[in-house]
């Protein structure tokens, strides 16, 4: 998977991972992929719901060593 941008949102609490993701997505072109790294457990539900509501596609998410990593394709 080719990632166009990586966003480090580790250590941030809700709603900051979503705020930072939205801001980063605003600079990207349709079809590009962002990798978001977060440590807030709420980010799993929040980023999943936000992606769907905004029309973006959550391609994959994984958890390794307490870091949640999301791959989101811009609509």
N, CA, C, O and CB atoms as a CASP TS submission, in Angstrom:
PFRMAT TS
TARGET T0000
AUTHOR 0000-0000-0000
METHOD Language model
MODEL 1
PARENT N/A
ATOM      1  N   UNK     1       0.851  -1.177   0.000  1.00  0.00           N
ATOM      2  CA  UNK     1       0.000   0.000   0.000  1.00  0.00           C
ATOM      3  C   UNK     1       0.896   1.239   0.000  1.00  0.00           C
ATOM      4  O   UNK     1       1.813   1.353   0.814  1.00  0.00           O
ATOM      5  CB  UNK     1      -0.968  -0.001   1.229  1.00  0.00           C
ATOM      6  N   UNK     2       0.626   2.146  -0.901  1.00  0.00           N
ATOM      7  CA  UNK     2       1.415   3.377  -0.974  1.00  0.00           C
ATOM      8  C   UNK     2       0.754   4.455  -0.117  1.00  0.00           C
ATOM      9  O   UNK     2      -0.367   4.883  -0.390  1.00  0.00           O
ATOM     10  CB  UNK     2       1.559   3.858  -2.447  1.00  0.00           C
ATOM     11  N   UNK     3       1.468   4.883   0.919  1.00  0.00           N
ATOM     12  CA  UNK     3       0.965   5.912   1.827  1.00  0.00           C
ATOM     13  C   UNK     3       1.506   7.261   1.367  1.00  0.00           C
ATOM     14  O   UNK     3       2.704   7.415   1.132  1.00  0.00           O
ATOM     15  CB  UNK     3       1.376   5.615   3.311  1.00  0.00           C
ATOM     16  N   UNK     4       0.603   8.241   1.241  1.00  0.00           N
ATOM     17  CA  UNK     4       1.001   9.575   0.787  1.00  0.00           C
ATOM     18  C   UNK     4       1.390  10.501   1.923  1.00  0.00           C
ATOM     19  O   UNK     4       2.164  11.439   1.731  1.00  0.00           O
ATOM     20  CB  UNK     4      -0.111  10.198   0.002  1.00  0.00           C
ATOM     21  N   UNK     5       0.849  10.237   3.116  1.00  0.00           N
ATOM     22  CA  UNK     5       1.143  11.093   4.268  1.00  0.00           C
ATOM     23  C   UNK     5       1.042  10.269   5.540  1.00  0.00           C
ATOM     24  O   UNK     5       0.196   9.381   5.643  1.00  0.00           O
ATOM     25  CB  UNK     5       0.179  12.310   4.327  1.00  0.00           C
ATOM     26  N   UNK     6       1.907  10.562   6.512  1.00  0.00           N
ATOM     27  CA  UNK     6       1.871   9.896   7.814  1.00  0.00           C
ATOM     28  C   UNK     6       1.575  10.961   8.863  1.00  0.00           C
ATOM     29  O   UNK     6       2.218  12.010   8.903  1.00  0.00           O
ATOM     30  CB  UNK     6       3.226   9.144   8.122  1.00  0.00           C
ATOM     31  N   UNK     7       0.590  10.672   9.712  1.00  0.00           N
ATOM     32  CA  UNK     7       0.211  11.594  10.779  1.00  0.00           C
ATOM     33  C   UNK     7       0.471  10.924  12.121  1.00  0.00           C
ATOM     34  O   UNK     7      -0.092   9.869  12.415  1.00  0.00           O
ATOM     35  CB  UNK     7      -1.284  12.022  10.651  1.00  0.00           C
ATOM     36  N   UNK     8       1.318  11.532  12.925  1.00  0.00           N
ATOM     37  CA  UNK     8       1.622  11.027  14.259  1.00  0.00           C
ATOM     38  C   UNK     8       0.708  11.725  15.257  1.00  0.00           C
ATOM     39  O   UNK     8       0.929  12.882  15.614  1.00  0.00           O
ATOM     40  CB  UNK     8       3.126  11.250  14.623  1.00  0.00           C
ATOM     41  N   UNK     9      -0.328  11.005  15.706  1.00  0.00           N
ATOM     42  CA  UNK     9      -1.265  11.550  16.691  1.00  0.00           C
ATOM     43  C   UNK     9      -1.112  10.815  18.021  1.00  0.00           C
ATOM     44  O   UNK     9      -2.021  10.820  18.851  1.00  0.00           O
ATOM     45  CB  UNK     9      -2.725  11.443  16.179  1.00  0.00           C
ATOM     46  N   UNK    10       0.049  10.183  18.215  1.00  0.00           N
ATOM     47  CA  UNK    10       0.288   9.450  19.460  1.00  0.00           C
ATOM     48  C   UNK    10       0.345  10.434  20.630  1.00  0.00           C
ATOM     49  O   UNK    10       0.931  11.512  20.531  1.00  0.00           O
ATOM     50  CB  UNK    10       1.607   8.622  19.373  1.00  0.00           C
ATOM     51  N   UNK    11      -0.279  10.032  21.739  1.00  0.00           N
ATOM     52  CA  UNK    11      -0.271  10.869  22.932  1.00  0.00           C
ATOM     53  C   UNK    11      -1.394  11.892  22.972  1.00  0.00           C
ATOM     54  O   UNK    11      -1.580  12.566  23.986  1.00  0.00           O
ATOM     55  CB  UNK    11       1.034  11.572  23.035  1.00  0.00           C
ATOM     56  N   UNK    12      -2.142  12.017  21.889  1.00  0.00           N
ATOM     57  CA  UNK    12      -3.246  12.977  21.853  1.00  0.00           C
ATOM     58  C   UNK    12      -4.551  12.307  22.270  1.00  0.00           C
ATOM     59  O   UNK    12      -4.815  11.156  21.922  1.00  0.00           O
ATOM     60  CB  UNK    12      -3.387  13.589  20.446  1.00  0.00           C
ATOM     61  N   UNK    13      -5.356  13.045  23.019  1.00  0.00           N
ATOM     62  CA  UNK    13      -6.656  12.531  23.452  1.00  0.00           C
ATOM     63  C   UNK    13      -7.750  13.026  22.518  1.00  0.00           C
ATOM     64  O   UNK    13      -7.586  14.008  21.795  1.00  0.00           O
ATOM     65  CB  UNK    13      -6.958  12.956  24.906  1.00  0.00           C
ATOM     66  N   UNK    14      -8.865  12.318  22.555  1.00  0.00           N
ATOM     67  CA  UNK    14     -10.037  12.679  21.758  1.00  0.00           C
ATOM     68  C   UNK    14     -10.428  14.129  22.087  1.00  0.00           C
ATOM     69  O   UNK    14     -10.419  14.496  23.262  1.00  0.00           O
ATOM     70  CB  UNK    14     -11.233  11.693  22.036  1.00  0.00           C
ATOM     71  N   UNK    15     -10.758  14.934  21.134  1.00  0.00           N
ATOM     72  CA  UNK    15     -10.964  14.653  19.708  1.00  0.00           C
ATOM     73  C   UNK    15      -9.760  14.995  18.833  1.00  0.00           C
ATOM     74  O   UNK    15      -9.896  15.040  17.611  1.00  0.00           O
ATOM     75  CB  UNK    15     -12.159  15.414  19.214  1.00  0.00           C
ATOM     76  N   UNK    16      -8.593  15.236  19.414  1.00  0.00           N
ATOM     77  CA  UNK    16      -7.454  15.723  18.637  1.00  0.00           C
ATOM     78  C   UNK    16      -7.003  14.806  17.489  1.00  0.00           C
ATOM     79  O   UNK    16      -6.637  15.318  16.431  1.00  0.00           O
ATOM     80  CB  UNK    16      -6.310  15.937  19.553  1.00  0.00           C
ATOM     81  N   UNK    17      -7.013  13.469  17.653  1.00  0.00           N
ATOM     82  CA  UNK    17      -6.640  12.649  16.493  1.00  0.00           C
ATOM     83  C   UNK    17      -7.542  12.909  15.275  1.00  0.00           C
ATOM     84  O   UNK    17      -7.063  12.922  14.141  1.00  0.00           O
ATOM     85  CB  UNK    17      -6.697  11.169  16.869  1.00  0.00           C
ATOM     86  N   UNK    18      -8.822  13.110  15.507  1.00  0.00           N
ATOM     87  CA  UNK    18      -9.747  13.386  14.397  1.00  0.00           C
ATOM     88  C   UNK    18      -9.504  14.789  13.843  1.00  0.00           C
ATOM     89  O   UNK    18      -9.493  14.979  12.627  1.00  0.00           O
ATOM     90  CB  UNK    18     -11.222  13.239  14.861  1.00  0.00           C
ATOM     91  N   UNK    19      -9.312  15.764  14.717  1.00  0.00           N
ATOM     92  CA  UNK    19      -9.066  17.139  14.279  1.00  0.00           C
ATOM     93  C   UNK    19      -7.815  17.191  13.404  1.00  0.00           C
ATOM     94  O   UNK    19      -7.826  17.803  12.335  1.00  0.00           O
ATOM     95  CB  UNK    19      -8.915  18.086  15.498  1.00  0.00           C
ATOM     96  N   UNK    20      -6.746  16.555  13.854  1.00  0.00           N
ATOM     97  CA  UNK    20      -5.491  16.555  13.088  1.00  0.00           C
ATOM     98  C   UNK    20      -5.646  15.781  11.775  1.00  0.00           C
ATOM     99  O   UNK    20      -5.098  16.175  10.746  1.00  0.00           O
ATOM    100  CB  UNK    20      -4.348  15.944  13.930  1.00  0.00           C
ATOM    101  N   UNK    21      -6.401  14.672  11.822  1.00  0.00           N
ATOM    102  CA  UNK    21      -6.619  13.878  10.601  1.00  0.00           C
ATOM    103  C   UNK    21      -7.394  14.688   9.580  1.00  0.00           C
ATOM    104  O   UNK    21      -7.041  14.699   8.401  1.00  0.00           O
ATOM    105  CB  UNK    21      -7.371  12.567  10.920  1.00  0.00           C
ATOM    106  N   UNK    22      -8.451  15.368  10.018  1.00  0.00           N
ATOM    107  CA  UNK    22      -9.251  16.176   9.098  1.00  0.00           C
ATOM    108  C   UNK    22      -8.394  17.276   8.477  1.00  0.00           C
ATOM    109  O   UNK    22      -8.469  17.519   7.272  1.00  0.00           O
ATOM    110  CB  UNK    22     -10.467  16.790   9.829  1.00  0.00           C
ATOM    111  N   UNK    23      -7.582  17.937   9.294  1.00  0.00           N
ATOM    112  CA  UNK    23      -6.733  19.020   8.805  1.00  0.00           C
ATOM    113  C   UNK    23      -5.743  18.487   7.756  1.00  0.00           C
ATOM    114  O   UNK    23      -5.518  19.124   6.727  1.00  0.00           O
ATOM    115  CB  UNK    23      -5.973  19.687   9.984  1.00  0.00           C
ATOM    116  N   UNK    24      -5.162  17.325   8.024  1.00  0.00           N
ATOM    117  CA  UNK    24      -4.219  16.724   7.076  1.00  0.00           C
ATOM    118  C   UNK    24      -4.931  16.301   5.793  1.00  0.00           C
ATOM    119  O   UNK    24      -4.401  16.483   4.697  1.00  0.00           O
ATOM    120  CB  UNK    24      -3.514  15.513   7.713  1.00  0.00           C
ATOM    121  N   UNK    25      -6.126  15.738   5.929  1.00  0.00           N
ATOM    122  CA  UNK    25      -6.885  15.281   4.758  1.00  0.00           C
ATOM    123  C   UNK    25      -7.272  16.456   3.859  1.00  0.00           C
ATOM    124  O   UNK    25      -7.371  16.301   2.642  1.00  0.00           O
ATOM    125  CB  UNK    25      -8.147  14.519   5.201  1.00  0.00           C
ATOM    126  N   UNK    26      -7.488  17.610   4.447  1.00  0.00           N
ATOM    127  CA  UNK    26      -7.849  18.794   3.658  1.00  0.00           C
ATOM    128  C   UNK    26      -6.744  19.192   2.680  1.00  0.00           C
ATOM    129  O   UNK    26      -7.017  19.851   1.677  1.00  0.00           O
ATOM    130  CB  UNK    26      -8.160  19.966   4.585  1.00  0.00           C
ATOM    131  N   UNK    27      -5.505  18.800   2.960  1.00  0.00           N
ATOM    132  CA  UNK    27      -4.386  19.148   2.087  1.00  0.00           C
ATOM    133  C   UNK    27      -4.113  18.069   1.034  1.00  0.00           C
ATOM    134  O   UNK    27      -3.274  18.251   0.152  1.00  0.00           O
ATOM    135  CB  UNK    27      -3.134  19.381   2.919  1.00  0.00           C
ATOM    136  N   UNK    28      -4.828  16.947   1.133  1.00  0.00           N
ATOM    137  CA  UNK    28      -4.577  15.817   0.248  1.00  0.00           C
ATOM    138  C   UNK    28      -5.552  15.796  -0.928  1.00  0.00           C
ATOM    139  O   UNK    28      -6.603  16.436  -0.900  1.00  0.00           O
ATOM    140  CB  UNK    28      -4.671  14.511   1.026  1.00  0.00           C
ATOM    141  N   UNK    29      -5.175  15.046  -1.958  1.00  0.00           N
ATOM    142  CA  UNK    29      -6.040  14.893  -3.130  1.00  0.00           C
ATOM    143  C   UNK    29      -6.866  13.622  -3.003  1.00  0.00           C
ATOM    144  O   UNK    29      -6.490  12.690  -2.293  1.00  0.00           O
ATOM    145  CB  UNK    29      -5.205  14.864  -4.430  1.00  0.00           C
ATOM    146  N   UNK    30      -7.987  13.598  -3.694  1.00  0.00           N
ATOM    147  CA  UNK    30      -8.863  12.434  -3.699  1.00  0.00           C
ATOM    148  C   UNK    30      -8.087  11.193  -4.133  1.00  0.00           C
ATOM    149  O   UNK    30      -7.326  11.233  -5.100  1.00  0.00           O
ATOM    150  CB  UNK    30     -10.071  12.668  -4.628  1.00  0.00           C
ATOM    151  N   UNK    31      -8.286  10.091  -3.410  1.00  0.00           N
ATOM    152  CA  UNK    31      -7.624   8.838  -3.736  1.00  0.00           C
ATOM    153  C   UNK    31      -6.314   8.618  -3.001  1.00  0.00           C
ATOM    154  O   UNK    31      -5.782   7.508  -3.009  1.00  0.00           O
ATOM    155  CB  UNK    31      -7.377   8.779  -5.190  1.00  0.00           C
ATOM    156  N   UNK    32      -5.781   9.667  -2.359  1.00  0.00           N
ATOM    157  CA  UNK    32      -4.539   9.516  -1.611  1.00  0.00           C
ATOM    158  C   UNK    32      -4.817   8.840  -0.268  1.00  0.00           C
ATOM    159  O   UNK    32      -5.944   8.848   0.228  1.00  0.00           O
ATOM    160  CB  UNK    32      -3.859  10.888  -1.399  1.00  0.00           C
ATOM    161  N   UNK    33      -3.769   8.258   0.304  1.00  0.00           N
ATOM    162  CA  UNK    33      -3.903   7.489   1.545  1.00  0.00           C
ATOM    163  C   UNK    33      -3.072   8.131   2.648  1.00  0.00           C
ATOM    164  O   UNK    33      -1.915   8.502   2.454  1.00  0.00           O
ATOM    165  CB  UNK    33      -3.469   6.019   1.331  1.00  0.00           C
ATOM    166  N   UNK    34      -3.707   8.248   3.819  1.00  0.00           N
ATOM    167  CA  UNK    34      -3.016   8.761   4.998  1.00  0.00           C
ATOM    168  C   UNK    34      -2.894   7.628   6.015  1.00  0.00           C
ATOM    169  O   UNK    34      -3.816   6.834   6.199  1.00  0.00           O
ATOM    170  CB  UNK    34      -3.771   9.990   5.611  1.00  0.00           C
ATOM    171  N   UNK    35      -1.749   7.576   6.660  1.00  0.00           N
ATOM    172  CA  UNK    35      -1.525   6.644   7.766  1.00  0.00           C
ATOM    173  C   UNK    35      -1.601   7.464   9.044  1.00  0.00           C
ATOM    174  O   UNK    35      -0.843   8.419   9.215  1.00  0.00           O
ATOM    175  CB  UNK    35      -0.135   5.887   7.637  1.00  0.00           C
ATOM    176  N   UNK    36      -2.510   7.097   9.941  1.00  0.00           N
ATOM    177  CA  UNK    36      -2.679   7.813  11.206  1.00  0.00           C
ATOM    178  C   UNK    36      -2.260   6.883  12.337  1.00  0.00           C
ATOM    179  O   UNK    36      -2.758   5.763  12.451  1.00  0.00           O
ATOM    180  CB  UNK    36      -4.158   8.302  11.396  1.00  0.00           C
ATOM    181  N   UNK    37      -1.338   7.359  13.173  1.00  0.00           N
ATOM    182  CA  UNK    37      -0.881   6.591  14.333  1.00  0.00           C
ATOM    183  C   UNK    37      -1.415   7.273  15.586  1.00  0.00           C
ATOM    184  O   UNK    37      -1.189   8.464  15.800  1.00  0.00           O
ATOM    185  CB  UNK    37       0.690   6.480  14.372  1.00  0.00           C
ATOM    186  N   UNK    38      -2.131   6.505  16.418  1.00  0.00           N
ATOM    187  CA  UNK    38      -2.737   7.068  17.629  1.00  0.00           C
ATOM    188  C   UNK    38      -2.585   6.091  18.793  1.00  0.00           C
ATOM    189  O   UNK    38      -2.467   4.882  18.593  1.00  0.00           O
ATOM    190  CB  UNK    38      -4.236   7.399  17.392  1.00  0.00           C
ATOM    191  N   UNK    39      -2.590   6.630  20.001  1.00  0.00           N
ATOM    192  CA  UNK    39      -2.524   5.790  21.198  1.00  0.00           C
ATOM    193  C   UNK    39      -3.815   5.858  22.006  1.00  0.00           C
ATOM    194  O   UNK    39      -4.006   5.054  22.918  1.00  0.00           O
ATOM    195  CB  UNK    39      -1.345   6.208  22.071  1.00  0.00           C
ATOM    196  N   UNK    40      -4.697   6.792  21.696  1.00  0.00           N
ATOM    197  CA  UNK    40      -5.978   6.917  22.393  1.00  0.00           C
ATOM    198  C   UNK    40      -6.889   5.787  21.924  1.00  0.00           C
ATOM    199  O   UNK    40      -7.219   5.704  20.741  1.00  0.00           O
ATOM    200  CB  UNK    40      -6.638   8.319  22.132  1.00  0.00           C
ATOM    201  N   UNK    41      -7.295   4.918  22.847  1.00  0.00           N
ATOM    202  CA  UNK    41      -8.131   3.765  22.498  1.00  0.00           C
ATOM    203  C   UNK    41      -9.459   4.180  21.867  1.00  0.00           C
ATOM    204  O   UNK    41     -10.040   3.425  21.087  1.00  0.00           O
ATOM    205  CB  UNK    41      -8.396   2.922  23.737  1.00  0.00           C
ATOM    206  N   UNK    42      -9.939   5.374  22.201  1.00  0.00           N
ATOM    207  CA  UNK    42     -11.179   5.877  21.618  1.00  0.00           C
ATOM    208  C   UNK    42     -11.055   6.166  20.132  1.00  0.00           C
ATOM    209  O   UNK    42     -12.061   6.288  19.433  1.00  0.00           O
ATOM    210  CB  UNK    42     -11.614   7.122  22.336  1.00  0.00           C
ATOM    211  N   UNK    43      -9.829   6.277  19.650  1.00  0.00           N
ATOM    212  CA  UNK    43      -9.611   6.576  18.240  1.00  0.00           C
ATOM    213  C   UNK    43     -10.142   5.473  17.340  1.00  0.00           C
ATOM    214  O   UNK    43     -10.511   5.735  16.195  1.00  0.00           O
ATOM    215  CB  UNK    43      -8.137   6.792  17.973  1.00  0.00           C
ATOM    216  N   UNK    44     -10.186   4.245  17.838  1.00  0.00           N
ATOM    217  CA  UNK    44     -10.686   3.141  17.018  1.00  0.00           C
ATOM    218  C   UNK    44     -12.121   3.406  16.592  1.00  0.00           C
ATOM    219  O   UNK    44     -12.436   3.346  15.403  1.00  0.00           O
ATOM    220  CB  UNK    44     -10.595   1.809  17.785  1.00  0.00           C
ATOM    221  N   UNK    45     -12.986   3.696  17.541  1.00  0.00           N
ATOM    222  CA  UNK    45     -14.386   3.998  17.213  1.00  0.00           C
ATOM    223  C   UNK    45     -14.513   5.350  16.530  1.00  0.00           C
ATOM    224  O   UNK    45     -15.271   5.497  15.571  1.00  0.00           O
ATOM    225  CB  UNK    45     -15.249   3.971  18.477  1.00  0.00           C
ATOM    226  N   UNK    46     -13.772   6.338  17.022  1.00  0.00           N
ATOM    227  CA  UNK    46     -13.896   7.695  16.496  1.00  0.00           C
ATOM    228  C   UNK    46     -13.463   7.811  15.039  1.00  0.00           C
ATOM    229  O   UNK    46     -14.202   8.350  14.216  1.00  0.00           O
ATOM    230  CB  UNK    46     -13.084   8.642  17.335  1.00  0.00           C
ATOM    231  N   UNK    47     -12.273   7.311  14.712  1.00  0.00           N
ATOM    232  CA  UNK    47     -11.784   7.431  13.338  1.00  0.00           C
ATOM    233  C   UNK    47     -12.582   6.555  12.369  1.00  0.00           C
ATOM    234  O   UNK    47     -12.760   6.915  11.205  1.00  0.00           O
ATOM    235  CB  UNK    47     -10.305   7.058  13.275  1.00  0.00           C
ATOM    236  N   UNK    48     -13.059   5.408  12.853  1.00  0.00           N
ATOM    237  CA  UNK    48     -13.895   4.551  12.015  1.00  0.00           C
ATOM    238  C   UNK    48     -15.184   5.276  11.652  1.00  0.00           C
ATOM    239  O   UNK    48     -15.570   5.308  10.484  1.00  0.00           O
ATOM    240  CB  UNK    48     -14.208   3.220  12.733  1.00  0.00           C
ATOM    241  N   UNK    49     -15.857   5.861  12.651  1.00  0.00           N
ATOM    242  CA  UNK    49     -17.115   6.575  12.424  1.00  0.00           C
ATOM    243  C   UNK    49     -16.891   7.840  11.608  1.00  0.00           C
ATOM    244  O   UNK    49     -17.667   8.132  10.699  1.00  0.00           O
ATOM    245  CB  UNK    49     -17.779   6.925  13.756  1.00  0.00           C
ATOM    246  N   UNK    50     -15.841   8.593  11.920  1.00  0.00           N
ATOM    247  CA  UNK    50     -15.566   9.827  11.197  1.00  0.00           C
ATOM    248  C   UNK    50     -15.284   9.552   9.724  1.00  0.00           C
ATOM    249  O   UNK    50     -15.789  10.260   8.852  1.00  0.00           O
ATOM    250  CB  UNK    50     -14.387  10.560  11.829  1.00  0.00           C
ATOM    251  N   UNK    51     -14.488   8.538   9.445  1.00  0.00           N
ATOM    252  CA  UNK    51     -14.158   8.188   8.054  1.00  0.00           C
ATOM    253  C   UNK    51     -15.427   7.904   7.257  1.00  0.00           C
ATOM    254  O   UNK    51     -15.594   8.401   6.143  1.00  0.00           O
ATOM    255  CB  UNK    51     -13.217   6.961   8.008  1.00  0.00           C
ATOM    256  N   UNK    52     -16.312   7.106   7.831  1.00  0.00           N
ATOM    257  CA  UNK    52     -17.561   6.756   7.150  1.00  0.00           C
ATOM    258  C   UNK    52     -18.440   7.988   6.958  1.00  0.00           C
ATOM    259  O   UNK    52     -18.998   8.191   5.880  1.00  0.00           O
ATOM    260  CB  UNK    52     -18.323   5.683   7.944  1.00  0.00           C
ATOM    261  N   UNK    53     -18.566   8.803   7.992  1.00  0.00           N
ATOM    262  CA  UNK    53     -19.411   9.995   7.914  1.00  0.00           C
ATOM    263  C   UNK    53     -18.883  11.004   6.899  1.00  0.00           C
ATOM    264  O   UNK    53     -19.662  11.702   6.251  1.00  0.00           O
ATOM    265  CB  UNK    53     -19.517  10.650   9.283  1.00  0.00           C
ATOM    266  N   UNK    54     -17.564  11.080   6.760  1.00  0.00           N
ATOM    267  CA  UNK    54     -16.953  12.032   5.832  1.00  0.00           C
ATOM    268  C   UNK    54     -16.864  11.475   4.407  1.00  0.00           C
ATOM    269  O   UNK    54     -16.496  12.192   3.477  1.00  0.00           O
ATOM    270  CB  UNK    54     -15.562  12.415   6.322  1.00  0.00           C
ATOM    271  N   UNK    55     -17.202  10.195   4.247  1.00  0.00           N
ATOM    272  CA  UNK    55     -17.177   9.586   2.921  1.00  0.00           C
ATOM    273  C   UNK    55     -15.834   8.985   2.540  1.00  0.00           C
ATOM    274  O   UNK    55     -15.649   8.545   1.405  1.00  0.00           O
ATOM    275  CB  UNK    55     -17.559  10.596   1.907  1.00  0.00           C
ATOM    276  N   UNK    56     -14.897   8.962   3.479  1.00  0.00           N
ATOM    277  CA  UNK    56     -13.584   8.374   3.215  1.00  0.00           C
ATOM    278  C   UNK    56     -13.643   6.864   3.454  1.00  0.00           C
ATOM    279  O   UNK    56     -14.605   6.369   4.041  1.00  0.00           O
ATOM    280  CB  UNK    56     -12.491   9.029   4.112  1.00  0.00           C
ATOM    281  N   UNK    57     -12.634   6.139   3.008  1.00  0.00           N
ATOM    282  CA  UNK    57     -12.606   4.690   3.156  1.00  0.00           C
ATOM    283  C   UNK    57     -11.504   4.283   4.125  1.00  0.00           C
ATOM    284  O   UNK    57     -10.326   4.562   3.896  1.00  0.00           O
ATOM    285  CB  UNK    57     -12.404   4.007   1.793  1.00  0.00           C
ATOM    286  N   UNK    58     -11.898   3.622   5.205  1.00  0.00           N
ATOM    287  CA  UNK    58     -10.923   3.071   6.139  1.00  0.00           C
ATOM    288  C   UNK    58     -10.464   1.749   5.534  1.00  0.00           C
ATOM    289  O   UNK    58     -11.199   0.762   5.556  1.00  0.00           O
ATOM    290  CB  UNK    58     -11.532   2.879   7.600  1.00  0.00           C
ATOM    291  N   UNK    59      -9.258   1.733   5.000  1.00  0.00           N
ATOM    292  CA  UNK    59      -8.748   0.553   4.307  1.00  0.00           C
ATOM    293  C   UNK    59      -8.318  -0.544   5.272  1.00  0.00           C
ATOM    294  O   UNK    59      -8.527  -1.731   5.024  1.00  0.00           O
ATOM    295  CB  UNK    59      -7.585   0.936   3.422  1.00  0.00           C
ATOM    296  N   UNK    60      -7.714  -0.120   6.377  1.00  0.00           N
ATOM    297  CA  UNK    60      -7.168  -1.100   7.319  1.00  0.00           C
ATOM    298  C   UNK    60      -6.861  -0.402   8.634  1.00  0.00           C
ATOM    299  O   UNK    60      -6.573   0.794   8.666  1.00  0.00           O
ATOM    300  CB  UNK    60      -5.890  -1.784   6.745  1.00  0.00           C
ATOM    301  N   UNK    61      -6.928  -1.163   9.712  1.00  0.00           N
ATOM    302  CA  UNK    61      -6.415  -0.663  10.989  1.00  0.00           C
ATOM    303  C   UNK    61      -5.773  -1.829  11.720  1.00  0.00           C
ATOM    304  O   UNK    61      -6.184  -2.980  11.574  1.00  0.00           O
ATOM    305  CB  UNK    61      -7.552  -0.008  11.855  1.00  0.00           C
ATOM    306  N   UNK    62      -4.761  -1.510  12.506  1.00  0.00           N
ATOM    307  CA  UNK    62      -4.067  -2.546  13.262  1.00  0.00           C
ATOM    308  C   UNK    62      -3.575  -1.955  14.570  1.00  0.00           C
ATOM    309  O   UNK    62      -3.489  -0.737  14.730  1.00  0.00           O
ATOM    310  CB  UNK    62      -2.887  -3.142  12.448  1.00  0.00           C
ATOM    311  N   UNK    63      -3.253  -2.847  15.507  1.00  0.00           N
ATOM    312  CA  UNK    63      -2.733  -2.406  16.800  1.00  0.00           C
ATOM    313  C   UNK    63      -1.458  -3.179  17.104  1.00  0.00           C
ATOM    314  O   UNK    63      -1.446  -4.410  17.100  1.00  0.00           O
ATOM    315  CB  UNK    63      -3.788  -2.607  17.932  1.00  0.00           C
ATOM    316  N   UNK    64      -0.393  -2.444  17.364  1.00  0.00           N
ATOM    317  CA  UNK    64       0.885  -3.045  17.729  1.00  0.00           C
ATOM    318  C   UNK    64       1.505  -2.213  18.840  1.00  0.00           C
ATOM    319  O   UNK    64       1.646  -0.997  18.707  1.00  0.00           O
ATOM    320  CB  UNK    64       1.841  -3.143  16.499  1.00  0.00           C
ATOM    321  N   UNK    65       1.872  -2.859  19.919  1.00  0.00           N
ATOM    322  CA  UNK    65       2.543  -2.191  21.040  1.00  0.00           C
ATOM    323  C   UNK    65       1.798  -0.931  21.491  1.00  0.00           C
ATOM    324  O   UNK    65       2.398   0.129  21.668  1.00  0.00           O
ATOM    325  CB  UNK    65       3.976  -1.830  20.649  1.00  0.00           C
ATOM    326  N   UNK    66       0.481  -1.065  21.672  1.00  0.00           N
ATOM    327  CA  UNK    66      -0.382   0.029  22.147  1.00  0.00           C
ATOM    328  C   UNK    66      -0.507   1.196  21.169  1.00  0.00           C
ATOM    329  O   UNK    66      -0.993   2.261  21.551  1.00  0.00           O
ATOM    330  CB  UNK    66       0.141   0.546  23.452  1.00  0.00           C
ATOM    331  N   UNK    67      -0.083   1.022  19.926  1.00  0.00           N
ATOM    332  CA  UNK    67      -0.257   2.055  18.908  1.00  0.00           C
ATOM    333  C   UNK    67      -1.271   1.559  17.882  1.00  0.00           C
ATOM    334  O   UNK    67      -1.095   0.505  17.269  1.00  0.00           O
ATOM    335  CB  UNK    67       1.105   2.414  18.223  1.00  0.00           C
ATOM    336  N   UNK    68      -2.331   2.337  17.709  1.00  0.00           N
ATOM    337  CA  UNK    68      -3.336   2.041  16.688  1.00  0.00           C
ATOM    338  C   UNK    68      -2.906   2.729  15.408  1.00  0.00           C
ATOM    339  O   UNK    68      -2.585   3.917  15.413  1.00  0.00           O
ATOM    340  CB  UNK    68      -4.770   2.507  17.128  1.00  0.00           C
ATOM    341  N   UNK    69      -2.899   1.988  14.314  1.00  0.00           N
ATOM    342  CA  UNK    69      -2.515   2.548  13.029  1.00  0.00           C
ATOM    343  C   UNK    69      -3.682   2.377  12.066  1.00  0.00           C
ATOM    344  O   UNK    69      -4.219   1.281  11.906  1.00  0.00           O
ATOM    345  CB  UNK    69      -1.223   1.871  12.477  1.00  0.00           C
ATOM    346  N   UNK    70      -4.060   3.476  11.431  1.00  0.00           N
ATOM    347  CA  UNK    70      -5.189   3.489  10.491  1.00  0.00           C
ATOM    348  C   UNK    70      -4.697   3.897   9.122  1.00  0.00           C
ATOM    349  O   UNK    70      -3.816   4.748   9.001  1.00  0.00           O
ATOM    350  CB  UNK    70      -6.309   4.446  10.970  1.00  0.00           C
ATOM    351  N   UNK    71      -5.263   3.295   8.088  1.00  0.00           N
ATOM    352  CA  UNK    71      -4.976   3.672   6.711  1.00  0.00           C
ATOM    353  C   UNK    71      -6.301   4.131   6.107  1.00  0.00           C
ATOM    354  O   UNK    71      -7.226   3.334   5.946  1.00  0.00           O
ATOM    355  CB  UNK    71      -4.333   2.473   5.887  1.00  0.00           C
ATOM    356  N   UNK    72      -6.386   5.403   5.779  1.00  0.00           N
ATOM    357  CA  UNK    72      -7.631   5.992   5.308  1.00  0.00           C
ATOM    358  C   UNK    72      -7.410   6.581   3.912  1.00  0.00           C
ATOM    359  O   UNK    72      -6.474   7.346   3.678  1.00  0.00           O
ATOM    360  CB  UNK    72      -8.140   7.081   6.298  1.00  0.00           C
ATOM    361  N   UNK    73      -8.294   6.203   3.004  1.00  0.00           N
ATOM    362  CA  UNK    73      -8.230   6.714   1.618  1.00  0.00           C
ATOM    363  C   UNK    73      -9.216   7.858   1.478  1.00  0.00           C
ATOM    364  O   UNK    73     -10.397   7.721   1.796  1.00  0.00           O
ATOM    365  CB  UNK    73      -8.542   5.585   0.570  1.00  0.00           C
ATOM    366  N   UNK    74      -8.712   8.996   0.995  1.00  0.00           N
ATOM    367  CA  UNK    74      -9.566  10.184   0.858  1.00  0.00           C
ATOM    368  C   UNK    74     -10.578   9.992  -0.258  1.00  0.00           C
ATOM    369  O   UNK    74     -10.261   9.474  -1.329  1.00  0.00           O
ATOM    370  CB  UNK    74      -8.716  11.436   0.588  1.00  0.00           C
ATOM    371  N   UNK    75     -11.795  10.419   0.017  1.00  0.00           N
ATOM    372  CA  UNK    75     -12.883  10.303  -0.952  1.00  0.00           C
ATOM    373  C   UNK    75     -12.651  11.238  -2.129  1.00  0.00           C
ATOM    374  O   UNK    75     -13.464  11.282  -3.052  1.00  0.00           O
ATOM    375  CB  UNK    75     -14.234  10.609  -0.289  1.00  0.00           C
TER
END
